[in-house]
């Protein structure tokens, strides 16, 4: 994914962020009706046209708040 990285020492702040494979999946069951495999939609020729990436890793467990 292309992101803005304000910490770069360059006038151009564009950077890449690579999601983990676990984050590429569907959350909406209605999307399973289109040609797809685990979060990647394909066109009629088998080319990927859309990736569905979760905002948060599915294994993320927030730490409990201190009392």
CORURRA-V197480 format. One line per field, one symbol per residue. burial: b if it has 24 or more other ideal C-beta (glycine too) atoms within 12 Angstrom, else e. A space follows every 50 residues. Layout:
# CORURRA-V197480
burial=???
This chain:
# CORURRA-V197480
burial=eeeeeeeeeeeeeeeeeeeeeeebbeeeeeeeeeebeebebeeeeeeeee ebeeeeeeeeeeeeeee
